[in-house]
Amino acid sequence: MSYSVAQLAAATPGNRDRYVDLLRVASLGTVVSGHWLMAAVTPDGIGNLLAVVPGLQVLTWVFQVMPVFFFVGGFSHALSYRSLSRREPGRPVYAAFLRARLRRLLRPTLAFVVAWGAAALAVQLAGGGGGLTGVALRLVTQPLWFIGIYLAMVAFTPPLLRLHERYGWGAFGALVAAAGAVDVLRFALGVPYVEFLNFAFVWLAVHQLGFLRADARASGGGWGRVPALLAAAGLGAAALLVAVGPYPLSMVGMPGEKVSNMAPPTFALLCHGLWLVGAVELLRRPATRLLAAPRAWRAVVAANGVAMTAFLWHLTAMLGVYGAQLALGLDLPRPATAAWWAQVPVRLAAAALLTALLVAVFRTFERPAPAGPAPAVGSGPLAAGGITLCLLGVLGLSLTGFGGLLEGHTAVLIAVPVSAPVAVAMVLAGWLLVERAPAPVRTPAPSATRDAA
């Protein structure tokens, strides 16, 4: 049974942390609008506005908000896993936890992959796929990297939550220290390939902060001075590292840069994440008062129900807008010129409208599937293997894109060449393994507590 936004909003428990839901949709919305604005498309290719106007890179210190999403993920995962453990005492719940998480995340992702895979195959069978079309076919899957990393956060939640419950801030401090040590080995000692460890250490450290926030909520108290300390220390450390270290100013990847703060993540990006988490937590009280208004809360509930679908399809919408301009013979001004800036409001409005249409078509895949009977088999190791295949497949697809399907185009994932069909097969195989896990117990009443991812 599905429930309306009004029913879900009305059924919100009194102890619901509404601000976390706002942060989830606001962080994804910021990423979407940032991608739309940064795209610098010309008839010759697709570039980045921040590379054209380097002075704008300082804005990434506010608008690179992926750390906030991973922080919110840690908070939600801690509550979800603990709730599941309480409902099923004495029963191993790792497999059920993974299954519940993946159903909300992978169903819209698989719909996106199948739709784009079919379209890409049709285009290339018809002899297309070159020029800007080929670039678009490779570009459209790039946001999937975030889903792959997020799947890793889900997989590591139970063991890291146990470490957190034993060591508290010590577990978080160990991850921060490990991220710093990786950068020392990378930049000071020149150890090859060590930097890729920070895909785990940096994002897991921010995720671990969410556990700490969940503890503060469970105790009925706040963080005290923690947000202010995080904001001040994170901002100061990030500024110092960029000023005197090998780190670039931009907190998102720039084409042609020798060092990127994003891929792989650096210690400077981790400090940036701490500053952002502290900053948004300082806004908690006024935002919570605002969300007490029924209309504001209904808007957040509605956005939460389609946030992942909008994220998956927003680049498709942006490319559709530019494609329509080219097809109609309209001018594509040189990026960052006065004519280009004059077109920005129209392009953003058109991209938002097209995204809304795509959401209307595909939103059904983001709705929670009805809970069926638990499978007769299912185990933690099977589920762990399944989610590993899923995250590797999603990451592989984010690297390969859908260009060059008929030519066997591949990309290197952890030293192994992977093609788009192989990546999709990995995701499907992993999904089937996780589906063999036992289903968690569900309550029949409508609730606004369902997570967006």
NORPEVEN-V671621 format. One line per field, one symbol per residue. ss: DSSP state (A for helix, B for strand, O for the rest). phi: phi as a letter, one per 40 degrees, with the letter a starting at -180 (. if undefined). burial: I if it has 16 or more other C-alpha atoms within 10 Angstrom, else O. A space follows every 10 residues. Layout:
ss: ???
phi: ???
burial: ???
//
This chain:
ss: OOOOAAAAAA OOOOOOOAAA AAAAAAAAAA AAAAAAAABB BBOOBBBBAA AAOAAAAAAA AAAOOAAAAA AAAAAAAAAA AAAAAAAOOO OOOAAAAAAA AAAAAAAAAA AAAAAAAAAA AAAAAOOOOO AAAAAAAAAO OOOAAAAAAA AAAAAAAAAA AAAAAAAOAA AAAAAAAAAA AAAAAAAAOO OOOAAAAAAA AAAAAAAAAA AAAAAAAAOO OOOOOAAAAA AAAAAAAAAA AAAAOOOOOO OOOOOOOOOO OBOOBOAAAA AAAAAAAAAA AAOAAAAAAA AOOAAAAAAA AAAAOOAAAA AAAAAAAAAA AAAAAAAOOO OOOOOOOAAA AAAAAAAAAA AAAAAAAAAA AAAAAAOOOO OOOOOOOOOA AAAAAAAAAA AAAAAAAAAA OOOOOOOOOB BBBOOBBBBA AAAAAAAAAA AAAAAOOOOO OOOOOOOOOO OOO
phi: .bbcdccccc cccccccccc cccccccccc cccccccccb cbdcibbbdc ccbdcccccc cbccbddccc ccccdccccc cccccccbcg bcbdcccccc cccccccccc cccccccccc ccccccgchb fccccccccc cdccdccccc ccccccdccc ccccccbfcc cccccccccc ccccccccbg ccgccccccc ccccccdccc cccccccccg bccgcddccc cccccccccc cccbbccccc cbcbcgccbb cbbccbcccc cdccccdccc cccdcccccc cccdcccccc cccccbcccc ccbccdcccc ccccccccgc cbccdgcccc cccddccccc cccccccccc cbcccccdcc cbccccbiad cccccccccc cccccccccc gbcgdccgdb bcbfgbcbcc cccccccccc cccccccccc cbccccaccc cca
burial: OOOOIIOIIO OIOOOOIIII IIIIIIIIII IIOOIIIOII IIOOOOIIII IOOOOOIOOI IOIIIIIIII IIIIIIIIII IOOIIOOOOO OOIIIIIIII IIIIIIIIII IIIOOIIOOI IOIIOOOOIO OIIIIIIIII IIIIIIIIII IIIIIOIIOI IOIIOOOIOO IIOOIIOIII OIIIOIOOOO OOOOIIOIII IIIIIIIIII IIIIIOIOOO OOOOOOIIOI IIIIIOIIIO IOOOOIIIII IIIIOOOOOI IIOIIIIIII IIIIIIIIIO IIOOOOIIOO IOOOOOIIOI IIIIIIIIII IIIIIIIIII IIIOOOOOOO OIIOIOOOOO OOOOOOIIOI IIOIIIOIIO OIIIIIIIOO OOOOOOOIII OIIIIIIIII IIIIIIIIII IIIIIOOOII IOIOOOOIII IOIIOIIIII IIIIIIIIII OOOOOIOIII III
//
